[in-house]
């Protein structure tokens, strides 16, 4: 098995290329779960190729889209879902710099994409640390959205990594061991 984050990222990208798209199953499970948990305002993400597309949730929830900002400090800002109209440097749609900003304090749940997660909820992201800066100030639901084949027993973790409380897979939702 891989030993460091770079090797894990290579492994996850290779595995992900061979997986079928289960986006419809994910959004069905997520919709039920989010309703049961009372979530209304949800920070989602605009999917990159190979990620699970959660955009169908916009029909039942107030979705927000993140924008990665690099200056003065790298961070995510939150914006209405439908403002995500420009391509980011990562290749996903994002809101333009002047889109109205929504405060994190009103968000009920955050859906996080990733290359892989472990059973403790540790996320293997793309290396920017944007979600790790956002999550310490958040007290709501955190859900990693990942195909079952990309959940592993343990990933390397840094002190600043913030595990998610739930994992959404094509089979449903499960609590992590965090």
HELIX and SHEET records of a PDB file:
HELIX    1   1 UNK A    5  UNK A   17  1                                  13    
HELIX    2   2 UNK A   23  UNK A   36  1                                  14    
HELIX    3   3 UNK A   55  UNK A   59  5                                   5    
HELIX    4   4 UNK A   81  UNK A   83  5                                   3    
HELIX    5   5 UNK A  104  UNK A  106  5                                   3    
HELIX    6   6 UNK A  130  UNK A  135  1                                   6    
HELIX    7   7 UNK A  148  UNK A  150  5                                   3    
SHEET    1   A 8 UNK A 101  UNK A 102  0                                        
SHEET    2   A 8 UNK A  75  UNK A  80 -1                                        
SHEET    3   A 8 UNK A  62  UNK A  69 -1                                        
SHEET    4   A 8 UNK A  41  UNK A  43  1                                        
SHEET    5   A 8 UNK A 109  UNK A 112  1                                        
SHEET    6   A 8 UNK A 141  UNK A 145  1                                        
SHEET    7   A 8 UNK A 166  UNK A 169  1                                        
SHEET    8   A 8 UNK A 172  UNK A 175 -1                                        
SHEET    1   B 2 UNK A  84  UNK A  87  0                                        
SHEET    2   B 2 UNK A  93  UNK A  95 -1                                        
SHEET    1   C 3 UNK A 123  UNK A 124  0                                        
SHEET    2   C 3 UNK A 116  UNK A 118 -1                                        
SHEET    3   C 3 UNK A 151  UNK A 152  1                                        
END                                                                             
